[in-house]
Amino acid sequence: AREWNENDYTFTISDELPEIDEDKRTIKKENRRLVVPFFYVGDRIGTIRIPQADLEAPAIRGDGDAQLRIGAGHSLHTYLPGQGSNVLFGAHHTTHFKKLEHVREGYLIYFDTAYGRFVYEIDSIFIIDGNDDSVARPTENEQLTLYTCYPFIYYGNAPERFIVTAKLIESEIYE
């Protein structure tokens, strides 16, 4: 095991893989939230894939216009995969999340990062008002939330959002 001190917090890295708490579907790492690498806005975090919908998108840190041009953007006020709460990504319905309209409950979402691989199962699909930001709230259990503009055939800033939520079912943390 290795230890280091960062801003007066001591972290320990062990050679053991973390366990998933089956009740909360969160990854435990020595009773602390998983410490993930630091990503600057614009950095690629990983790749989001939904094979059954033929969807593959780069996962980019940040959700501004520049990030959404190159992939699915991560909302900076939410968590990253493996940290045990809401992981929120959005992308344009005309580009990276165009095929999101073909997903169904039960489909698997594979999220590969530099620090691990996470598998989520879609458990709900719904539509909300475009001004509703409730899907960005923290969740008790790890959840991947994907969103895009709706309706899919709308041009411009669509009035609603198409939301997909998925629960964590499997993970592998790389050491």
N, C-alpha and C positions, 0 to 999 in steps of 0.2 A: 504494500500500500504506500502511496505517496501523499504527502500533506503540503499545503501551501496556504499562505495567509493573503487574503485580498480584501483591503479596506476593513481590517480588523475582524474578518470572518474567516474561520479556519475550515477548509474543505479537505476531505480525505477521498482519494480515489483508490478503490480496491480492485483486485483482479476478478472479483465475483460479479456475475450479471445481477442486475436488480430484479426484484420480484414485483409482479403486478398484484396489487391488493384487489382481490376478486369482488369485494363489496363496493369499492369506490372506483374500480377500473383506473387506477392511477399507479404510476411507477414509483416504488419506494427505493430510495438510495440512502441507506443508513438514517432512516426517519427524517429525511429532508427532501425538499423538492429537487428533482434532477437538475444538476447544473449543466447547462448547455453552452456550446461555444458562443462567443460574441459575434453578432452579425451587424454590420453597418447597413443603413438604409441603402437599398440598391443591390446588396449582396444576394447571391442565390443561396437559399437555405436548402433546397433539395428539389424533388420532383413529385408531383401529385399525379397518380395514375388510377383510372377507373377502366380496366380492360373491357368489361362488358358493354361500355358505352363508347369505346375507342377514344377515350379522352386521356391526354397526357399534357401536362402544363408545368413549366418551370415555376417553382415557388420562390418568390422574391420578398425580401424584407422591406416593408413599407407598402402603402397603398395609394400613393400619389399618382398623378398622370404618367410620370416617367416610368414608374415601376409597372403600372398596368399595361404599358405598351409592350413590355417584354415578358410578362407572365402573370400569374395569379399573385396578387399583393396581400401581404400579411398585415393585418391591423396591429399597429404598434402597441395598442392598449390591451391586447390579449396575449395569451400564453403561446409557447412553442410546443411542438409534439413532445410528449413524455413528461410534461410538467403538471399534469393532473387537473386541468381546467379547460376552459373554452379556447380553442385554437381557431381563429377566424381568418379566412381567405376569401377575397373577392376578385373577380375578373370580368372583362367585358363579355357580353352575350354574343358579340359578333366575332370574337377571336378565341381566346383561350378557354372560355367556358361555353362556347357555342353548343357543344355536345352534352352539356349538363341537362338539357331538356329530355334526354333519352335515358336518364338513370331511373332506377326503381328501388323501392325498399328492399333490403337484403343484398344489394350489390356491395362488393368490397372495394374499398379505396386503399391504395397502397401509397404510403408517404415515405419516400427514401430521403434521408438527410445524411450529412457528413458524420453525424454522431449516432445514427441508429435507423432502424426500419420499423415503421408503425403500420399496423393494419386496422382499419376501421370498417364497421358495417353500417350501411345507411339504415337508419331507423325512422326517419321522418322527412317528408318533403311538403313544403307549404309555401304560400305566397303572402307577403305582407306589404303594407304601404311603404313607399320609397323613403319616407321620413321617419320610419320606425327603426330605432337603433337598439331595440331590446335584444336582438340576437348577438350583440357585442358584450353582453354582461357575462361575468364569470359564472362558471357552472361548478356544481359540487363534484361531479365526476368528469373525467377527461372526455371531451367531445370535439370533433372536428366539424366546423360549420363552414359551408361554402355558400357564396351568394353571387347573384348576377342580376342584371336588369330583366324585367319582365313587363310585357310579353316579349317573347323571343323575336317576333317579327317587327317590333317597334324600332324606329330609327330616332336617335337622339337620346336624351335623358328620360328613360321610361318611368312611368309613374309608380311602378311596383317593383318588388324584389322577389326573386325565386330563391328559396332557401332549402338547403340540404343539410341535415344534421346526421352525424354518424358517431357511434360509440366505439371506443378502443376495445379491440378484442385480442390483439397480439402485438408484442413488441420485442425487438432485439436491440440492445444498446451495445455499440462498438466501444471497445476500450482502446 
